[in-house]
C-alpha cells in the first residue's frame, strides 16, 4: 500500500500572487552533498523526477499553517508551499525543519518575518525586542487594546510579537467574551472599539489567529464584532444573513464531516473577505495575503475531497438525470455543481483536466441537455455557467461529445442544437443567457482552438457536423 503520510502537493506563488501547482509527489529530508546541508526533497508521484530540492536554511522563516501546510520563501519574491495529504507527515517534516534551525516544533513560525527594506534595521531587534504585554482583557481597557494593536501594524517585529502574544494568551476568546457583554449592555462605544480591534487583527495576517477566528464556535462572534462599524449609523446584519438567508442546502447528504465543515467554513470566510471586511487600501491588501491563501487552499481541498468520494458524485449525477427528480431538487443539484465548478478554477491545468474528465465521464454533458431546457431561471442560468466553465477550459470536450451524438441522437436533442435553441429563445428581456450562449457557440466554432491530429481533424469533422445538423436551426 502506498505511504500517503508523506504525499504532498508542491505550490509556488506566481507574479499575480496566485498559487501554481508544481506537481504531486512524496517529500523526504536528507543530507545533500551538493547543497552541503539537510534538504527537503520532493519526488514526483508519476515518474520519480525531482520536483524540489531545497536546503533548510538556518535563517529562513518557515510557517506551518492549517496543520497540513508548510510555507516559506526561497530567495527574493519566490514563495513555496507544501500541502500534505496527512497531518502526521506535515508534523514529521516540521520537526525536521525545527531540528535543523534549533527551534521548538510547537511554534507556528520558525523565524521573525521582516520586510526586505527593513532587514538591516531590525536585524538584531527581533531577538532582543521584549514581548508585547497585552492589557488585561476588561471593558475599561478596550480603547487601550485597540490603540496598542493599531500602533503595532507599522512594525514587522511588533506585529510578530503581538500575534504571538494574542495566540499564547488565548486573547481572541477573551475579547469575544467582552463582545457578548457589550452587546448585552448595548455598550456601543465598546462595540466600536471591538470592531477596530478585530479589523486590525485580520491585518496581522497570521494563519494561527485565523484558525482560531474561523473555528465553528467562534466565527459568528467575530462576524458580530465586524457589524459595529463606527462610521456606520446602523448595525450591519451579517450574522442574520449567514445563519438564515445563506443556508447551505445539502442537495445530496454529505457523509464526510471534514468536507461539510470545510464547505461551511470556506463560504463564511469568503463572505468575510468580500463583504464584511472594509475594502482594503493598497497597503492593507498586501497584509491580507494569508487570508486569500487560506481561502485558496480550502477550495482546492474541497474539490479534492469531493472528487475522492465516488459514491457522492455518482449519486449526484444519477439524481440529476432521473426523470422522477423534482424541479426544486434538480435546481439545488445544479447550483451545487456550479459552485463546485467555480472552486475548480483554483486548480492548475493538469488537475483541472482531471477534474473535467471526471465530470464528463460521469455524464455532466448529458445532464446539461436536461437542465438547459428547464423553465426555472436559476437552474437554466447555473447550467449555462457550468457549460461556460467547461467550454472555456476545453471546447474539445464538448465537440467530441457532440460528434459522438451524430448517428444515435435526434437532431433536436443534440447538445449543440439545444445550445442554439436556448440562445434563440431566451425569454430574458436583457438577453443575458443568449449573450453567454453566443460566447459558448463562438468558442465551439472557432477554428483557431480546434485540434489537428494524424488520424483525425477536429476542425473538418466538427464544422462538417455543424453545417449538416445545426446551421439550419441557427438561421431558421
N, C-alpha and C positions, 0 to 999 in steps of 0.2 A: 504493500500500500504506500502511495506517495506521501512523504512527510510534508504536511501543509503548514506546520508551525513556522517554518522559515520562508513560506511563499509570500512574495511581495509584488507590488506594482511600483515601478520607478517613475517619478514625475519630475519634470523640470519646468520652472516658471519662465514663460516666454516674454518678449518685449511688450506685449499687450497686457501683461500681468495675469495671464491665463495659464493654467497648468496643462502642459503637454504630456501625454502618456508615452513614456520611452520603452515600455515593454513589461512583460510579466516574467518573473524568474524566482530564483532562490538565493537568499543572502547568506553570506558567511563572513567571518572575520578571521584574518590570519596575517602573519608577517610577510611582507612583500619586499624582497631584497632591493629591487629597483627603486622603490619609494623609501626604503630604509625605515620602515615602521609598520605597526599594526594597521591594517586597512580593511575597509568594507568592500566586499566583492559581491556583485550580483551577476549570476549566470542565467541566460535566457532559458525559459522552460522549453521552448520549441527545439533549439539546436545546441544549447550549451555555450553559445557565444557569450563573450564578456560584455555586459551592459554597463557595468560600473566598476571602477577600481579607484577608490578614494581613500587616501591616507587619513586616519583620525588625527587631526592636528591638535596640539595641546591648547591652542587659544581660540579654536573655532567654537562658536555658540551653537550647540545642538539643542533643539527643542522637542520635547515629547508632547504630543497632542492627542486628545480623544482616545487614549490607551493603545491605539494601533497605528499612530503616525510618528515618524521622526523627520524633522525638517531642519535644514541647515543651509548656509551659503557657502558655495565653492568658488572662492575668488570674488571679484567685483561683480555685483549685479547678476549672479548666477545661482539661483536658489534651487535646491533639490529636495525631494521628499520621498520617503519610503512608506508605502501604505501596506501594512501587514494583514494577512488573512486572519491571523490569530494573535490574541493579546500576549500569549506566552512567548511567542517568537519575538515580538516587539520588546518585551521585558528583557529577554536574553541579550539582544543586541545593545539595548540601552545600558545594561550593566557593563558590557564590554567597553562601550564608549566612556562611561563614567570611570571605569577602572583605569583606562589609558590617561584620562585627564585628572585622575585623583579626586573625583567627586563622589558624593553620596548618591546612590541610584534613586533615592527618594525625591531628588529635585526634578523639576519640570524643565529646567533650562540649565545648561552647564556653565554658561558664561554670561556676564552682563553685556547686553547689546547696546552699542553706541553708534550714533551717526558717524559716517566716514569723515566728515569735515571736522568732527569734534574728537576724533580718536586721540590725538596728541594731548588735547586739553584735559580729557578725562582719563588718560592712561592709568594714572595711579589713584585717581579719585574713587573709582568704582569699588576697589577693595577697601580703601581706607574710610570711605564715607560711612557715617553711622547709619544704622537702620532708621527708617521712618517711624516715629512714635505717633500712633493714631490717638486722637482724643477719645475719651470714654464715650461709648455709644448711648447718648442721652438726648432727649428732646432739646434741652437747653444748649447743646453743643452742635446742633445741625449746621448752623452758619459757619462755625469754625471748621467742621469737617468739609463742607463744600469749598471753603476758601483754600484749605490745605490741598485737596485733590486738584483744584484748578491751577494752583501755583506749581504743582509738580509736573504738569503736562509739558512744560517748556524744556525740561531737563531729562535727557535719556536715562541718566543714572538714577535720578529721583523717581522717574516713572517705574523703573525696575524695582527699586526699594519699596515704593508704595504698593505695587501689585503684590509683592512678596508678603508685605505686612497684612494686606487685606485678605489674602488667601490663608495665611498661617493663623490669623486670629478669628477666622470664620465671620468676618466683618459684614459680608453681604447679608447673611441671615439675620444678624443683629440689626442692621439698617431696616430690613423688611419688617421686623417686629415693631420698629418705630413707625413705619408706614401704616401699619394696622392701627396703631394708637392715634396717629394724626387723622386718619380717615374717620375713626370713631368719634374723635373730638371735633371734627371739622376744622382742624388747625391748618388753614390754607398757607400760612407763612411757612410752616414746617414742610408741607407737601411741595411747595415751590422749591425749597432747598433740596428736597429729595430728588426732584426732577433734575436739577443741575448736577447733583452728586452722581446719579446713575447715568446721565448722558455722558459725563466725563469718565466714568468707569469704563464705558464702552471704548472711549478713546485711548485707554491704556493698552488696548489691542492685545490682550493676554488670553490665550486659549484656556488656561486653567480657570480663569474667572468666568469665561463663557460656559464652561462645563457646569459650574455651579448655577449661573443665572438661567441656563436653558434646561435645567432638570425639571421633571414633571411637576414637582411640588413647589417650585419657586417661580417659574416663568411668568405666570399670570400676575403675581405680585410685582415683578419687575416691569411688566407692561403697565400695571396700575400706576407705578411711580411716574412713568413717562406720559401719563394722561394729564398731569397737572403742570402744563407749560405756563410759566409766569407771564409770558407775552400774550396768552390767550384768555379771553374773558370767560369762556366756558370750558368745562372738562371734556376732553375727547373720550368717546366711549369705545375704546379699543377692546376692552375685555368683553363687553357685551357682544361685539361683532364676532370675536374669536370663539366665544362659548355658544352663541345662539344662532347667528346667521351663517357662520362659516363652518357648519358641522360637516365633518368628514363622513361621507356615505361609503360604507363597505359594499361596493357593487357585488363582490363575492367575498365571503368570510376570509379574512387574513389570519391564518393559524400561527404564523411566525410572530411572536410578541416583539422581537427585536425590530422586524420590518415595520410593524404597526407603530411602534414608538418612534422610529426614525422618520416615518411619514408625518406624524403629528408634529414632531419637533421641527422638521425642515420647513413645513408650512408656516409655523408660528415665527420662526427665526427670520424667514424671508419677509414676512409681514412686518416684523420689527424693523428690518433694514429698509424696506421700500416705503413704509407708511408711518410707522411710529417715530423713528428717529428723525430729527430735523435734517433737512438737506445739508450735507456736509460742505464746508468750504474746501478749496483745493488742498489746503494744508491738512484738514481733518480727514479728507478722503483717503490719503495715504496711511493715516493712523487706523483706518478700519479694514486694512487688508486681511487681517486674520479672520475677521467676520466673514468676508467674502470667501476665503478659503474654507472656512467651517461649512458654509452652505454648499460649496462646490463638492467637497468630499462626501458630504451627506447624500447629495443627489447621485453621485457615482455609485455609492454603496447601495442606495435604494434600487437602482437599475440592476445592479449585480444580484442583489437578494431576490428580486422578482424573477430574473432570468433563471436563477438556480432552482426555482420552485416550479418544476414541470407541471405538476397537478394544477396549480393555481392558474397558469396561463392556458392550459388545455381546457379547464372548466370555463374560463372566461370566454374563449372563442366558441366553445360549444354552445354556451348560453346566448352569445351574441348572434349566432346564425340560426338558432332554434326558432321555428315559426310560432311556438307557443309562448315565447318570451314577451312580456308586456312592453308597450312602448316606453313606459316610465323606467322600467328596469333596463331596457336597451339603451336609453339615454344615459343612465348612470354608468353603464359599462363603457360607452363611447367616451364620456367625459373623463373617466379614469384612464382610459387608453391614451387620450390626448395628452393628459398630464404626464403620463409615463413617457411618451414620445418627446415631450418638452424637456424632461430631465435628461433624456439621452443626448441632447445637444451638447452636454458637457463631456461626452465621451470622445476619445480620439479616433481617427479614421478606422483603424483596424478593429477596435472594439465596437464602433458604430456599425461597421459592415456586418459583424457577427450578430449584433442586435437586430438589424433589419432583416437579415436572412432568417433569424429565428422567428420573427413575426410573420414573414412571408410564408415560411414553412408551416406555420400554424393556421394560415388562412386569413390573414388580415385583408387582402385584396378582395376575396370573396365576401367578407363581412362588409366591406365598404360598398359593394354593389347593392347591399340591402339598405344600409344606413344613409347613403347619399340621397336615396329617393324618399325618405320618410318626411312626413309633413311637419313634425316637430322641429322648430327652427334651431333650437340648441343642439339637437342631435345632428342636424344637417351641417351646421357651422363647424362643430367639432370634427365631423367626418372630413370636411374639406381641409381643415387644418392638418389632420393626420395624413391625408393624401399629399398635401403640400410638403410636409416633412419628408415623406418617402421619396417624392419626385425630386426635391431639391438635393437630397443625398445621392440618389441613383435613379435616373429616369429609366435605365435599362431593366431594373426590377419590374417596372410596370409594363414596359414594351414586351419583355419576354413572356410575361403572363398573358398579355393581350394576344400575342401571336399563337399561344397555346389554345386560345379560345376559338381560333379561326374555323375549325371544322366541327366543333361539337357544342356550339352555343348559338342560340337565336340572336340575330343582329341587334335587337333592341335590349338584349341582356348583356351584351359585351361591355366591359368596363369603360372602354374608350368612348363608346356611344352614350353610355349613361352620363359620363362627364360632359359631353357636348349637349345632351338633352337638358341637364340641370343648369348648364350655363345659359342656354337659350330661354328657358322657362323660369328664370329666377323671379320670385314674386316680391323681392325686396325693392322698394322704390329707389334706393340708392345703389342697387345692383352690386352690393358688397361681395356676395358669393360668386356672382357672374365674373366679376373682375378677377377674383382669386383663381377661379377655374380657368379663366382665359390665360392666366400666367402658367398654370399647370399644363394646359394644352400646348402653349408655345414651347415650353421646355421639352415636352414629349416629341414635338415635331421639329425641333432644332437639329439640323444635320451635323452641326459642329460638335455635339456631345454624343454622337452615335458611334458605336464600336464597329471596327472592321477587323475581322479575323480571317485566318487562312481558309477555314471551311464554311464560313458564313458571313454575310454582310448585314448587320442590323439596319443600316441605312436603307438598303434596297428592300429588304423584307418588310420592314415596318411601314415605310412610305407606300409600298405597293398595297399593303393591308389597308392603310388609311384611305387611299383613293378607291379601293374596291368596296370597302364595307362602311366607311364613315363619312366621307366628304359630302355625300348626298344629304345626310342629316344636318350637317353644318350649313349648307347653302339652301336647304329645302324650305 
